[in-house]
């Protein structure tokens, strides 16, 4: 017979190692063979994206970020595999990062960027990505997943 009390005790947080996880969502927006990139206030390029707020679903987070950063609405049209980076910060307890990428179709290409978050917006061909400064982890994600994101 199953022992619920013992099972719950074995899974109690005080028995598990502590590990913090940061969660973010990112939009993969492609039009006519080009990808949409935005530049942050620090000068780095990436897809539209941001942190998932407490209690928020990642697919809702990316649509909120699209509205906040570009001033347009969108809809999720594809769901891609999450990207996980373990121990991104050398500290105790360890901190890892989970990125939820989504294919997003925008309602308009007439943007009104929030200049406090976005200092530039460009459409680039995949072979042009090397010309844009990206945070090392973001570049690694693009290099690993771009083919998957652009496939049918």
CORSULZI-V65772 format. One record per pair of residues at least 4 apart in sequence whose C-alpha atoms are under 6 Angstrom apart, sorted by sequence separation. I is the first residue (numbers start at 0). J is the second residue. If there is no record, write none. Layout:
[[I J] [I J]]
//
This chain:
[[29 33] [38 42] [39 43] [64 68] [65 69] [66 70] [113 117] [114 118] [140 144] [141 145] [29 34] [38 43] [66 71] [133 138] [28 34] [38 44] [51 57] [66 72] [88 94] [28 35] [37 44] [86 93] [87 94] [37 45] [86 94] [87 95] [36 45] [37 46] [51 60] [86 95] [36 46] [85 95] [84 95] [84 96] [83 96] [83 97] [82 97] [48 64] [82 98] [81 98] [81 99] [26 46] [26 47] [79 100] [25 47] [79 101] [25 48] [78 101] [24 48] [77 101] [24 49] [77 102] [23 49] [76 102] [23 50] [75 102] [76 103] [22 50] [23 51] [75 103] [22 51] [74 103] [74 104] [73 104] [73 105] [24 57] [73 106] [72 106] [24 61] [70 110] [69 110] [70 111] [69 111] [70 112] [69 112] [68 112] [68 113] [18 92] [20 94] [22 96] [24 98] [26 100] [27 101] [17 92] [18 93] [19 94] [20 95] [21 96] [22 97] [23 98] [24 99] [25 100] [26 101] [27 102] [28 103] [20 96] [22 98] [24 100] [26 102] [26 103] [39 116] [39 117] [40 118] [38 117] [39 118] [38 118] [38 119] [37 119] [37 120] [36 120] [36 121] [35 121] [35 122] [34 122] [44 132] [33 122] [34 123] [43 132] [44 133] [33 123] [43 133] [33 124]]
//
